[in-house]
């Protein structure tokens, strides 16, 4: 049976880059940096993974989502203080 490789791009905020990189390295997920966005503060990483590695990709995506949610909460708190 042939192994199916899935490719996906992740927009990783610089503030969580190390945490996401750790997940990718620990799970031996092939990755490469394909772009940067200094204005938005993120790096685009292309990942290639097999079905068995999907949970690791979901973990990386959760780290990114949690970061964005926390960032939004902080913005809301700042607006309430004004």
N, CA, C and O atoms as a CHARMM CRD file, in Angstrom:
* protein
*
  328
    1    1 UNK  N      0.83300  -1.18200   0.00000 PROA 1      0.00000
    2    1 UNK  CA     0.00000   0.00000   0.00000 PROA 1      0.00000
    3    1 UNK  C      0.88000   1.24800   0.00000 PROA 1      0.00000
    4    1 UNK  O      1.90400   1.30700   0.68100 PROA 1      0.00000
    5    2 UNK  N      0.46100   2.23500  -0.77400 PROA 2      0.00000
    6    2 UNK  CA     1.23600   3.46300  -0.92700 PROA 2      0.00000
    7    2 UNK  C      0.95200   4.42700   0.22100 PROA 2      0.00000
    8    2 UNK  O     -0.19000   4.57400   0.65600 PROA 2      0.00000
    9    3 UNK  N      2.00600   5.08000   0.70400 PROA 3      0.00000
   10    3 UNK  CA     1.86800   6.06400   1.76200 PROA 3      0.00000
   11    3 UNK  C      1.42400   7.38500   1.16300 PROA 3      0.00000
   12    3 UNK  O      1.99800   7.85100   0.17800 PROA 3      0.00000
   13    4 UNK  N      0.40500   7.98900   1.75600 PROA 4      0.00000
   14    4 UNK  CA    -0.09600   9.27300   1.28200 PROA 4      0.00000
   15    4 UNK  C      0.53300  10.38000   2.11100 PROA 4      0.00000
   16    4 UNK  O      0.45300  10.38100   3.34000 PROA 4      0.00000
   17    5 UNK  N      1.15500  11.31500   1.42000 PROA 5      0.00000
   18    5 UNK  CA     1.78400  12.46000   2.06600 PROA 5      0.00000
   19    5 UNK  C      0.88300  13.67200   1.83500 PROA 5      0.00000
   20    5 UNK  O      0.49100  13.96700   0.70600 PROA 5      0.00000
   21    6 UNK  N      0.56600  14.36100   2.92100 PROA 6      0.00000
   22    6 UNK  CA    -0.25500  15.56500   2.83800 PROA 6      0.00000
   23    6 UNK  C      0.65000  16.77300   3.05200 PROA 6      0.00000
   24    6 UNK  O      1.52800  16.76800   3.91400 PROA 6      0.00000
   25    7 UNK  N      0.41400  17.81000   2.24300 PROA 7      0.00000
   26    7 UNK  CA     1.16700  19.05900   2.40400 PROA 7      0.00000
   27    7 UNK  C      0.20900  20.13000   2.89500 PROA 7      0.00000
   28    7 UNK  O     -0.95200  20.18600   2.49200 PROA 7      0.00000
   29    8 UNK  N      0.72200  20.97500   3.77200 PROA 8      0.00000
   30    8 UNK  CA    -0.08500  22.07100   4.30400 PROA 8      0.00000
   31    8 UNK  C      0.84400  23.20100   4.69800 PROA 8      0.00000
   32    8 UNK  O      1.99700  22.97200   5.06400 PROA 8      0.00000
   33    9 UNK  N      0.33400  24.42500   4.61900 PROA 9      0.00000
   34    9 UNK  CA     1.10500  25.57600   5.07200 PROA 9      0.00000
   35    9 UNK  C      0.55600  26.04800   6.40600 PROA 9      0.00000
   36    9 UNK  O     -0.65800  26.13600   6.59200 PROA 9      0.00000
   37   10 UNK  N      1.44400  26.34800   7.32100 PROA 10     0.00000
   38   10 UNK  CA     1.07000  26.88700   8.62400 PROA 10     0.00000
   39   10 UNK  C      1.60300  28.30900   8.72600 PROA 10     0.00000
   40   10 UNK  O      2.76600  28.56500   8.41300 PROA 10     0.00000
   41   11 UNK  N      0.75200  29.23400   9.16500 PROA 11     0.00000
   42   11 UNK  CA     1.16500  30.61000   9.43500 PROA 11     0.00000
   43   11 UNK  C      1.48300  30.66300  10.93300 PROA 11     0.00000
   44   11 UNK  O      0.57800  30.75800  11.76100 PROA 11     0.00000
   45   12 UNK  N      2.75100  30.60400  11.26600 PROA 12     0.00000
   46   12 UNK  CA     3.17400  30.47900  12.65800 PROA 12     0.00000
   47   12 UNK  C      3.62700  31.83300  13.20000 PROA 12     0.00000
   48   12 UNK  O      4.61300  32.39800  12.72700 PROA 12     0.00000
   49   13 UNK  N      2.89800  32.35400  14.20200 PROA 13     0.00000
   50   13 UNK  CA     3.34200  33.60600  14.82500 PROA 13     0.00000
   51   13 UNK  C      4.73100  33.41400  15.45000 PROA 13     0.00000
   52   13 UNK  O      5.02100  32.36900  16.03200 PROA 13     0.00000
   53   14 UNK  N      5.56200  34.41500  15.32400 PROA 14     0.00000
   54   14 UNK  CA     6.92700  34.33600  15.83200 PROA 14     0.00000
   55   14 UNK  C      6.94300  33.99800  17.32900 PROA 14     0.00000
   56   14 UNK  O      7.84100  33.29800  17.79700 PROA 14     0.00000
   57   15 UNK  N      5.95600  34.49300  18.07500 PROA 15     0.00000
   58   15 UNK  CA     5.92700  34.27500  19.52600 PROA 15     0.00000
   59   15 UNK  C      5.73400  32.81100  19.92500 PROA 15     0.00000
   60   15 UNK  O      6.03400  32.44700  21.06200 PROA 15     0.00000
   61   16 UNK  N      5.24300  31.96700  19.02200 PROA 16     0.00000
   62   16 UNK  CA     5.06100  30.54300  19.35100 PROA 16     0.00000
   63   16 UNK  C      5.87900  29.64600  18.42600 PROA 16     0.00000
   64   16 UNK  O      5.66900  28.43400  18.37900 PROA 16     0.00000
   65   17 UNK  N      6.79200  30.23700  17.70900 PROA 17     0.00000
   66   17 UNK  CA     7.58100  29.48400  16.73400 PROA 17     0.00000
   67   17 UNK  C      8.34900  28.32800  17.37200 PROA 17     0.00000
   68   17 UNK  O      8.37600  27.22900  16.81900 PROA 17     0.00000
   69   18 UNK  N      8.96100  28.55800  18.50900 PROA 18     0.00000
   70   18 UNK  CA     9.75600  27.50800  19.14700 PROA 18     0.00000
   71   18 UNK  C      8.86600  26.33800  19.56600 PROA 18     0.00000
   72   18 UNK  O      9.23400  25.17900  19.37700 PROA 18     0.00000
   73   19 UNK  N      7.70300  26.63900  20.13200 PROA 19     0.00000
   74   19 UNK  CA     6.78700  25.56400  20.55800 PROA 19     0.00000
   75   19 UNK  C      6.32600  24.72900  19.36100 PROA 19     0.00000
   76   19 UNK  O      6.29000  23.50100  19.43700 PROA 19     0.00000
   77   20 UNK  N      5.97200  25.39600  18.25800 PROA 20     0.00000
   78   20 UNK  CA     5.53000  24.67800  17.05900 PROA 20     0.00000
   79   20 UNK  C      6.68700  23.87100  16.48400 PROA 20     0.00000
   80   20 UNK  O      6.50300  22.71900  16.08900 PROA 20     0.00000
   81   21 UNK  N      7.87200  24.46100  16.43400 PROA 21     0.00000
   82   21 UNK  CA     9.05100  23.76100  15.91500 PROA 21     0.00000
   83   21 UNK  C      9.34600  22.50700  16.73300 PROA 21     0.00000
   84   21 UNK  O      9.70300  21.47100  16.17300 PROA 21     0.00000
   85   22 UNK  N      9.19800  22.59500  18.05700 PROA 22     0.00000
   86   22 UNK  CA     9.41400  21.43100  18.91300 PROA 22     0.00000
   87   22 UNK  C      8.47100  20.28800  18.53800 PROA 22     0.00000
   88   22 UNK  O      8.89200  19.13400  18.46200 PROA 22     0.00000
   89   23 UNK  N      7.20600  20.60600  18.30700 PROA 23     0.00000
   90   23 UNK  CA     6.21900  19.57400  17.92600 PROA 23     0.00000
   91   23 UNK  C      6.61600  18.93500  16.59900 PROA 23     0.00000
   92   23 UNK  O      6.56500  17.71400  16.45300 PROA 23     0.00000
   93   24 UNK  N      7.00900  19.75900  15.63800 PROA 24     0.00000
   94   24 UNK  CA     7.39000  19.23100  14.32000 PROA 24     0.00000
   95   24 UNK  C      8.63100  18.34800  14.42400 PROA 24     0.00000
   96   24 UNK  O      8.68800  17.28000  13.81500 PROA 24     0.00000
   97   25 UNK  N      9.62100  18.79300  15.19100 PROA 25     0.00000
   98   25 UNK  CA    10.85600  18.02400  15.33700 PROA 25     0.00000
   99   25 UNK  C     10.63500  16.72000  16.09800 PROA 25     0.00000
  100   25 UNK  O     11.14000  15.67100  15.69800 PROA 25     0.00000
  101   26 UNK  N      9.88200  16.78500  17.19200 PROA 26     0.00000
  102   26 UNK  CA     9.62600  15.58700  17.99800 PROA 26     0.00000
  103   26 UNK  C      8.91100  14.50300  17.20200 PROA 26     0.00000
  104   26 UNK  O      9.08700  13.31100  17.45800 PROA 26     0.00000
  105   27 UNK  N      8.09700  14.93100  16.23000 PROA 27     0.00000
  106   27 UNK  CA     7.31000  13.97800  15.44100 PROA 27     0.00000
  107   27 UNK  C      7.89500  13.74000  14.05100 PROA 27     0.00000
  108   27 UNK  O      7.26700  13.11900  13.19400 PROA 27     0.00000
  109   28 UNK  N      9.11200  14.24800  13.84600 PROA 28     0.00000
  110   28 UNK  CA     9.85500  14.05200  12.59500 PROA 28     0.00000
  111   28 UNK  C      9.01800  14.42300  11.36700 PROA 28     0.00000
  112   28 UNK  O      8.96500  13.68200  10.38600 PROA 28     0.00000
  113   29 UNK  N      8.37400  15.57600  11.44500 PROA 29     0.00000
  114   29 UNK  CA     7.56100  16.07200  10.33900 PROA 29     0.00000
  115   29 UNK  C      8.44000  16.92800   9.43800 PROA 29     0.00000
  116   29 UNK  O      9.07800  17.87900   9.88900 PROA 29     0.00000
  117   30 UNK  N      8.46100  16.57500   8.16700 PROA 30     0.00000
  118   30 UNK  CA     9.23300  17.31500   7.18400 PROA 30     0.00000
  119   30 UNK  C      8.64800  18.71500   7.06900 PROA 30     0.00000
  120   30 UNK  O      7.43600  18.88200   6.93100 PROA 30     0.00000
  121   31 UNK  N      9.51800  19.72100   7.12600 PROA 31     0.00000
  122   31 UNK  CA     9.03000  21.09400   7.05700 PROA 31     0.00000
  123   31 UNK  C     10.06900  21.99500   6.42200 PROA 31     0.00000
  124   31 UNK  O     11.26300  21.69600   6.41600 PROA 31     0.00000
  125   32 UNK  N      9.58600  23.10500   5.88700 PROA 32     0.00000
  126   32 UNK  CA    10.49500  24.11100   5.35300 PROA 32     0.00000
  127   32 UNK  C      9.82800  25.47500   5.46600 PROA 32     0.00000
  128   32 UNK  O      8.61000  25.60500   5.33700 PROA 32     0.00000
  129   33 UNK  N     10.64400  26.47400   5.70700 PROA 33     0.00000
  130   33 UNK  CA    10.14300  27.84700   5.76500 PROA 33     0.00000
  131   33 UNK  C      9.97900  28.32800   4.33500 PROA 33     0.00000
  132   33 UNK  O     10.91900  28.29500   3.54200 PROA 33     0.00000
  133   34 UNK  N      8.76700  28.77700   4.01500 PROA 34     0.00000
  134   34 UNK  CA     8.49600  29.21300   2.64500 PROA 34     0.00000
  135   34 UNK  C      8.20900  30.70000   2.54400 PROA 34     0.00000
  136   34 UNK  O      8.08500  31.24200   1.44500 PROA 34     0.00000
  137   35 UNK  N      8.10100  31.36600   3.70100 PROA 35     0.00000
  138   35 UNK  CA     7.84300  32.79600   3.64900 PROA 35     0.00000
  139   35 UNK  C      7.85500  33.42000   5.02100 PROA 35     0.00000
  140   35 UNK  O      7.82200  32.73900   6.04500 PROA 35     0.00000
  141   36 UNK  N      7.90400  34.75000   5.01000 PROA 36     0.00000
  142   36 UNK  CA     7.84200  35.51100   6.25500 PROA 36     0.00000
  143   36 UNK  C      6.94000  36.71600   6.03400 PROA 36     0.00000
  144   36 UNK  O      6.75600  37.18100   4.91000 PROA 36     0.00000
  145   37 UNK  N      6.39000  37.20200   7.12000 PROA 37     0.00000
  146   37 UNK  CA     5.59300  38.42300   7.07400 PROA 37     0.00000
  147   37 UNK  C      5.95600  39.23700   8.31600 PROA 37     0.00000
  148   37 UNK  O      5.38600  39.05500   9.39200 PROA 37     0.00000
  149   38 UNK  N      6.89700  40.11600   8.14000 PROA 38     0.00000
  150   38 UNK  CA     7.39200  40.89600   9.27500 PROA 38     0.00000
  151   38 UNK  C      6.30000  41.78600   9.84600 PROA 38     0.00000
  152   38 UNK  O      6.23000  41.98200  11.05900 PROA 38     0.00000
  153   39 UNK  N      5.44900  42.32600   8.98600 PROA 39     0.00000
  154   39 UNK  CA     4.38000  43.22500   9.44200 PROA 39     0.00000
  155   39 UNK  C      3.40900  42.51100  10.38000 PROA 39     0.00000
  156   39 UNK  O      3.03500  43.05700  11.41700 PROA 39     0.00000
  157   40 UNK  N      2.99600  41.28400  10.01800 PROA 40     0.00000
  158   40 UNK  CA     2.06700  40.52000  10.84600 PROA 40     0.00000
  159   40 UNK  C      2.78800  39.66500  11.88300 PROA 40     0.00000
  160   40 UNK  O      2.15300  39.13300  12.79400 PROA 40     0.00000
  161   41 UNK  N      4.10400  39.52900  11.75600 PROA 41     0.00000
  162   41 UNK  CA     4.88900  38.79500  12.74500 PROA 41     0.00000
  163   41 UNK  C      4.70400  37.29200  12.67500 PROA 41     0.00000
  164   41 UNK  O      4.60600  36.63300  13.71000 PROA 41     0.00000
  165   42 UNK  N      4.65500  36.73200  11.45300 PROA 42     0.00000
  166   42 UNK  CA     4.57200  35.28300  11.35300 PROA 42     0.00000
  167   42 UNK  C      5.48300  34.74400  10.25300 PROA 42     0.00000
  168   42 UNK  O      5.93200  35.46500   9.36200 PROA 42     0.00000
  169   43 UNK  N      5.73000  33.45600  10.36100 PROA 43     0.00000
  170   43 UNK  CA     6.54700  32.72700   9.39800 PROA 43     0.00000
  171   43 UNK  C      5.66300  31.65700   8.78100 PROA 43     0.00000
  172   43 UNK  O      4.90300  30.99300   9.48600 PROA 43     0.00000
  173   44 UNK  N      5.75800  31.48800   7.47800 PROA 44     0.00000
  174   44 UNK  CA     5.00200  30.44800   6.79300 PROA 44     0.00000
  175   44 UNK  C      5.87100  29.20600   6.69800 PROA 44     0.00000
  176   44 UNK  O      6.97800  29.24200   6.16100 PROA 44     0.00000
  177   45 UNK  N      5.35300  28.11100   7.22800 PROA 45     0.00000
  178   45 UNK  CA     6.07300  26.84400   7.20700 PROA 45     0.00000
  179   45 UNK  C      5.23700  25.82400   6.43700 PROA 45     0.00000
  180   45 UNK  O      4.06700  25.60500   6.74900 PROA 45     0.00000
  181   46 UNK  N      5.84400  25.20800   5.43700 PROA 46     0.00000
  182   46 UNK  CA     5.17600  24.12500   4.71500 PROA 46     0.00000
  183   46 UNK  C      5.54400  22.81100   5.38700 PROA 46     0.00000
  184   46 UNK  O      6.72200  22.51100   5.58600 PROA 46     0.00000
  185   47 UNK  N      4.53200  22.03400   5.73300 PROA 47     0.00000
  186   47 UNK  CA     4.76500  20.74200   6.37600 PROA 47     0.00000
  187   47 UNK  C      4.27600  19.62400   5.45800 PROA 47     0.00000
  188   47 UNK  O      3.31100  19.78500   4.71100 PROA 47     0.00000
  189   48 UNK  N      4.95800  18.50600   5.53200 PROA 48     0.00000
  190   48 UNK  CA     4.57000  17.30000   4.81300 PROA 48     0.00000
  191   48 UNK  C      4.45800  16.18800   5.84600 PROA 48     0.00000
  192   48 UNK  O      5.39500  15.92700   6.60000 PROA 48     0.00000
  193   49 UNK  N      3.29400  15.53600   5.87200 PROA 49     0.00000
  194   49 UNK  CA     3.08700  14.54300   6.91000 PROA 49     0.00000
  195   49 UNK  C      2.22000  13.39200   6.42100 PROA 49     0.00000
  196   49 UNK  O      1.46500  13.51200   5.45600 PROA 49     0.00000
  197   50 UNK  N      2.35800  12.27800   7.12000 PROA 50     0.00000
  198   50 UNK  CA     1.56900  11.08500   6.83800 PROA 50     0.00000
  199   50 UNK  C      0.37900  11.04400   7.79200 PROA 50     0.00000
  200   50 UNK  O      0.33300  11.78000   8.77900 PROA 50     0.00000
  201   51 UNK  N     -0.56200  10.19300   7.49100 PROA 51     0.00000
  202   51 UNK  CA    -1.78400  10.07600   8.29300 PROA 51     0.00000
  203   51 UNK  C     -1.47500   9.87200   9.77100 PROA 51     0.00000
  204   51 UNK  O     -2.15400  10.42600  10.63500 PROA 51     0.00000
  205   52 UNK  N     -0.44900   9.07500  10.05700 PROA 52     0.00000
  206   52 UNK  CA    -0.08900   8.77100  11.44900 PROA 52     0.00000
  207   52 UNK  C      0.42000  10.00000  12.19400 PROA 52     0.00000
  208   52 UNK  O      0.45300  10.00700  13.42500 PROA 52     0.00000
  209   53 UNK  N      0.81500  11.03100  11.46800 PROA 53     0.00000
  210   53 UNK  CA     1.37300  12.23500  12.08500 PROA 53     0.00000
  211   53 UNK  C      0.34500  13.36300  12.22000 PROA 53     0.00000
  212   53 UNK  O      0.67700  14.46500  12.65700 PROA 53     0.00000
  213   54 UNK  N     -0.89100  13.08100  11.84600 PROA 54     0.00000
  214   54 UNK  CA    -1.93400  14.10900  11.87600 PROA 54     0.00000
  215   54 UNK  C     -2.12800  14.72700  13.26000 PROA 54     0.00000
  216   54 UNK  O     -2.33400  15.93600  13.37200 PROA 54     0.00000
  217   55 UNK  N     -2.06500  13.92000  14.30100 PROA 55     0.00000
  218   55 UNK  CA    -2.25500  14.45600  15.65200 PROA 55     0.00000
  219   55 UNK  C     -1.21500  15.51700  15.98900 PROA 55     0.00000
  220   55 UNK  O     -1.52000  16.49600  16.67000 PROA 55     0.00000
  221   56 UNK  N      0.00200  15.32600  15.51700 PROA 56     0.00000
  222   56 UNK  CA     1.05300  16.31700  15.76500 PROA 56     0.00000
  223   56 UNK  C      0.73800  17.62300  15.03000 PROA 56     0.00000
  224   56 UNK  O      0.97000  18.70700  15.56500 PROA 56     0.00000
  225   57 UNK  N      0.22000  17.52300  13.82600 PROA 57     0.00000
  226   57 UNK  CA    -0.16200  18.71900  13.07600 PROA 57     0.00000
  227   57 UNK  C     -1.29300  19.44400  13.80600 PROA 57     0.00000
  228   57 UNK  O     -1.29300  20.67000  13.91200 PROA 57     0.00000
  229   58 UNK  N     -2.25400  18.66600  14.30600 PROA 58     0.00000
  230   58 UNK  CA    -3.35300  19.27500  15.06700 PROA 58     0.00000
  231   58 UNK  C     -2.82500  19.95800  16.33000 PROA 58     0.00000
  232   58 UNK  O     -3.32000  21.01500  16.72000 PROA 58     0.00000
  233   59 UNK  N     -1.83300  19.36000  16.95900 PROA 59     0.00000
  234   59 UNK  CA    -1.23000  19.96700  18.15500 PROA 59     0.00000
  235   59 UNK  C     -0.58200  21.30500  17.80300 PROA 59     0.00000
  236   59 UNK  O     -0.74000  22.28800  18.52700 PROA 59     0.00000
  237   60 UNK  N      0.14700  21.33700  16.68800 PROA 60     0.00000
  238   60 UNK  CA     0.77600  22.58400  16.23800 PROA 60     0.00000
  239   60 UNK  C     -0.28400  23.63500  15.91700 PROA 60     0.00000
  240   60 UNK  O     -0.13100  24.80600  16.26700 PROA 60     0.00000
  241   61 UNK  N     -1.35100  23.21600  15.25400 PROA 61     0.00000
  242   61 UNK  CA    -2.42700  24.14800  14.92400 PROA 61     0.00000
  243   61 UNK  C     -3.11900  24.66300  16.18800 PROA 61     0.00000
  244   61 UNK  O     -3.51500  25.82700  16.24700 PROA 61     0.00000
  245   62 UNK  N     -3.26300  23.81100  17.18600 PROA 62     0.00000
  246   62 UNK  CA    -3.86500  24.23200  18.45800 PROA 62     0.00000
  247   62 UNK  C     -3.01000  25.29200  19.14500 PROA 62     0.00000
  248   62 UNK  O     -3.53500  26.24800  19.71600 PROA 62     0.00000
  249   63 UNK  N     -1.69600  25.11800  19.08700 PROA 63     0.00000
  250   63 UNK  CA    -0.78400  26.11200  19.67700 PROA 63     0.00000
  251   63 UNK  C     -1.00100  27.46700  18.99800 PROA 63     0.00000
  252   63 UNK  O     -1.06900  28.50300  19.66000 PROA 63     0.00000
  253   64 UNK  N     -1.10900  27.44100  17.67300 PROA 64     0.00000
  254   64 UNK  CA    -1.30500  28.67000  16.90200 PROA 64     0.00000
  255   64 UNK  C     -2.66300  29.28900  17.22800 PROA 64     0.00000
  256   64 UNK  O     -2.74900  30.49800  17.44400 PROA 64     0.00000
  257   65 UNK  N     -3.72100  28.48600  17.26700 PROA 65     0.00000
  258   65 UNK  CA    -5.06800  28.98800  17.57700 PROA 65     0.00000
  259   65 UNK  C     -5.13100  29.56200  18.98500 PROA 65     0.00000
  260   65 UNK  O     -5.71300  30.62500  19.20300 PROA 65     0.00000
  261   66 UNK  N     -4.52900  28.85600  19.94200 PROA 66     0.00000
  262   66 UNK  CA    -4.52100  29.34700  21.32200 PROA 66     0.00000
  263   66 UNK  C     -3.82900  30.70000  21.40700 PROA 66     0.00000
  264   66 UNK  O     -4.28000  31.59000  22.12900 PROA 66     0.00000
  265   67 UNK  N     -2.74300  30.85300  20.67800 PROA 67     0.00000
  266   67 UNK  CA    -2.02400  32.12300  20.67200 PROA 67     0.00000
  267   67 UNK  C     -2.93400  33.24200  20.16600 PROA 67     0.00000
  268   67 UNK  O     -3.01400  34.30900  20.77600 PROA 67     0.00000
  269   68 UNK  N     -3.62500  32.98900  19.03700 PROA 68     0.00000
  270   68 UNK  CA    -4.50600  34.00800  18.46800 PROA 68     0.00000
  271   68 UNK  C     -5.66500  34.33500  19.40600 PROA 68     0.00000
  272   68 UNK  O     -6.04700  35.49900  19.53300 PROA 68     0.00000
  273   69 UNK  N     -6.22300  33.32800  20.05900 PROA 69     0.00000
  274   69 UNK  CA    -7.31900  33.56200  21.00600 PROA 69     0.00000
  275   69 UNK  C     -6.84300  34.40800  22.18600 PROA 69     0.00000
  276   69 UNK  O     -7.53500  35.33400  22.60900 PROA 69     0.00000
  277   70 UNK  N     -5.67300  34.09100  22.71200 PROA 70     0.00000
  278   70 UNK  CA    -5.12200  34.86600  23.82900 PROA 70     0.00000
  279   70 UNK  C     -4.82300  36.30600  23.41100 PROA 70     0.00000
  280   70 UNK  O     -5.01200  37.24400  24.18600 PROA 70     0.00000
  281   71 UNK  N     -4.36000  36.46200  22.18800 PROA 71     0.00000
  282   71 UNK  CA    -4.05800  37.79000  21.66800 PROA 71     0.00000
  283   71 UNK  C     -5.34500  38.61400  21.55900 PROA 71     0.00000
  284   71 UNK  O     -5.35600  39.80000  21.88900 PROA 71     0.00000
  285   72 UNK  N     -6.43400  37.97700  21.09100 PROA 72     0.00000
  286   72 UNK  CA    -7.71900  38.66900  20.98300 PROA 72     0.00000
  287   72 UNK  C     -8.24700  39.04200  22.36000 PROA 72     0.00000
  288   72 UNK  O     -8.77600  40.13700  22.55100 PROA 72     0.00000
  289   73 UNK  N     -8.10200  38.12900  23.32300 PROA 73     0.00000
  290   73 UNK  CA    -8.55100  38.41300  24.69100 PROA 73     0.00000
  291   73 UNK  C     -7.81200  39.61900  25.26800 PROA 73     0.00000
  292   73 UNK  O     -8.41500  40.46200  25.93200 PROA 73     0.00000
  293   74 UNK  N     -6.51500  39.69900  25.01600 PROA 74     0.00000
  294   74 UNK  CA    -5.71700  40.81800  25.50300 PROA 74     0.00000
  295   74 UNK  C     -6.16300  42.12600  24.85400 PROA 74     0.00000
  296   74 UNK  O     -6.20300  43.16500  25.51300 PROA 74     0.00000
  297   75 UNK  N     -6.50000  42.07600  23.55600 PROA 75     0.00000
  298   75 UNK  CA    -6.97900  43.26900  22.86400 PROA 75     0.00000
  299   75 UNK  C     -8.31000  43.72500  23.45200 PROA 75     0.00000
  300   75 UNK  O     -8.53900  44.92100  23.62900 PROA 75     0.00000
  301   76 UNK  N     -9.19500  42.76100  23.75500 PROA 76     0.00000
  302   76 UNK  CA   -10.47600  43.09600  24.35400 PROA 76     0.00000
  303   76 UNK  C    -10.28100  43.73400  25.72400 PROA 76     0.00000
  304   76 UNK  O    -10.96600  44.69600  26.07000 PROA 76     0.00000
  305   77 UNK  N     -9.34600  43.19600  26.50000 PROA 77     0.00000
  306   77 UNK  CA    -9.05900  43.75000  27.82400 PROA 77     0.00000
  307   77 UNK  C     -8.52300  45.17600  27.70700 PROA 77     0.00000
  308   77 UNK  O     -8.87900  46.04500  28.50300 PROA 77     0.00000
  309   78 UNK  N     -7.67000  45.41200  26.71700 PROA 78     0.00000
  310   78 UNK  CA    -7.11300  46.74400  26.50500 PROA 78     0.00000
  311   78 UNK  C     -8.21300  47.74200  26.13500 PROA 78     0.00000
  312   78 UNK  O     -8.18900  48.88500  26.59000 PROA 78     0.00000
  313   79 UNK  N     -9.17800  47.31500  25.31100 PROA 79     0.00000
  314   79 UNK  CA   -10.27900  48.19300  24.91200 PROA 79     0.00000
  315   79 UNK  C    -11.15800  48.53600  26.12000 PROA 79     0.00000
  316   79 UNK  O    -11.63400  49.66600  26.23200 PROA 79     0.00000
  317   80 UNK  N    -11.37300  47.58400  27.01100 PROA 80     0.00000
  318   80 UNK  CA   -12.19000  47.82500  28.19600 PROA 80     0.00000
  319   80 UNK  C    -11.52600  48.81200  29.13400 PROA 80     0.00000
  320   80 UNK  O    -12.22000  49.56200  29.81900 PROA 80     0.00000
  321   81 UNK  N    -10.20500  48.83500  29.18600 PROA 81     0.00000
  322   81 UNK  CA    -9.47700  49.72900  30.05900 PROA 81     0.00000
  323   81 UNK  C     -9.49900  51.16200  29.55600 PROA 81     0.00000
  324   81 UNK  O     -9.36600  52.10000  30.34300 PROA 81     0.00000
  325   82 UNK  N     -9.66700  51.34000  28.23800 PROA 82     0.00000
  326   82 UNK  CA    -9.65800  52.70600  27.65700 PROA 82     0.00000
  327   82 UNK  C    -10.87400  53.45900  28.01100 PROA 82     0.00000
  328   82 UNK  O    -11.02500  54.61200  27.60700 PROA 82     0.00000
